[in-house]
Amino acid sequence: MKTRTFFIALFCVLILLLLANIFWGSLSIPAEATWRILLGDRMEEHPSWRAIVWEGRVPQALTAALCGASLSTCGLLLQTLFRNPLAGPSILGIDSGANLGVALVMLTGASFFNSGGGAFLPVVTAAMLGALFTMMLLLVMNRILRSDIMLLITGVIISSVAGSLIQLLNFSATEEGVHNFIVWGMGNFSAVSMDRLPLFCLLSVAGLLAATLLVKPLDTLLLGEMYAANLGTDVSRTRTLLLCVTGLLTATTVAFCGPVSFLGLAVPHIARLALRSSTHRVLLPGAMLTGACLTLLCNLVSVLPSSGGVIPINVLTPIIGAPVILYVIFHHNNG
C-alpha cells in the first residue's frame, strides 16, 4: 500500500512539474494566456507566445522528463549488472564515444556551427554514430571477455582514449569551435523542437520499454551470476541485452541533450532509499519517475534568472547528485 501511495504521489508531482515547466520560463507569459494557447487559441495578438509555448516549452519539458527517465534507467541497469553502487551511464564509455563524435564535427568544422538550427542534424548524427560505435566495440569485447570486471575496465579505457582524443582536437581547434563544444557539453533540453521530438520520443520510449522486459533477469543477477544461471537466466544474453538497452538510451540522450551528469548515478539510489526495495519490478518504474521529476525540477530552476537567462543543466545536477553519491560512499564504507 505504501508503494502504491508513493507512485501515485510521484506521478502527481511529475504532472505538476510538467505543467510548471510549460507555464514558467525565462520569458514571462501570463498563465491565462499559456492555458489558452494549450487549449488551441492561436493568440493572434501575441503570435510569439504561441511559438514559445508549443515550439519551446512543451518539447523541452517532455525532453527533460524522458532524458531523466532514460539516464536513471541506465544507471539502475548498470549498477545491477556490475553489482557496483557507483556504476552509471558514463562507466562504459558510451557517452565518451558520443562526445568524441561531436568533437570531431564541432572542432574540425567550427565555421558551420553558429546560433542557427542548421548544426543540430550533424551534431546528433555524430553523437549517435560515436555512441553506437562504442557500443558495438563493447558488444564484441563482451563476447570475447565474458567478464563484468574486464568489461568495466574496457569501458574505462575507452573513456580515457576518447578523452585524450578530445583534448587533442581542442588543442588544434579554433576558439569558436572550442566555445561551441563547451556550451554543448553543459547539457541542454531546448535543442529538441517539436518537429524533432517524435524521433527522440520514439528512441527513448523504445529503450525504456525494452528495459521493463528485463525485470526478471535483473532480479536474478542480484544473486550473482552463478545463482542466476542456476535459475535459468542466460547471463551472457542478458548482459548483451543490457548493453544494447543502455547504449540506445545513453546514445539518444547524449545526442539530443548533450552529456547530462550525475542523474544516472544518483537517481537509482534515491529510488532505493524511498522505496526500500531491491525488486526491479518496483525499482525500475520508481527510478524512471524519480529521474523524470528531478530533471524537470532542474530544468525549472535553470530558468530562475528570467529575462532570457538560463543556467546550464550540468551546473544544477551535481548539486542533487553529489550529496547522494557521498552518502552511498560513506554508507558502504561504514557497512
Buried (B, 14 or more C-beta within 10 A) or exposed (E): EEBEEBBEEBBEBBEEBBBBBBBBBBEEBEEEBBBBBBEEEEBEEBEEBBEBBBBBBBBBBBBBBBBBBBBBBBBBBBBBBBEBBBBBBBBBBBBBBBBBBBBBBBBEBBEBBEEEEEBBEBBBBBBBBBBBBBBEBBBEBBEEBEBBEEBBEBBEEBBEBBBEBBEEBBEEBEEBBBBBBEBBBBBBBBBBBBEBBEEBBEBBEBBBEBBBEBBBBBBBBEEEBEEBEEEEBEBEEBBBBBBBBBBBBBBBBBBBBBBBBBBBBBBBBBBBEBBEEEEBEBBBBBBBBBBBBBBBBBBBBBBEEEEEEBBBBBBBBBEBBBEBBEBBEEEEEEE
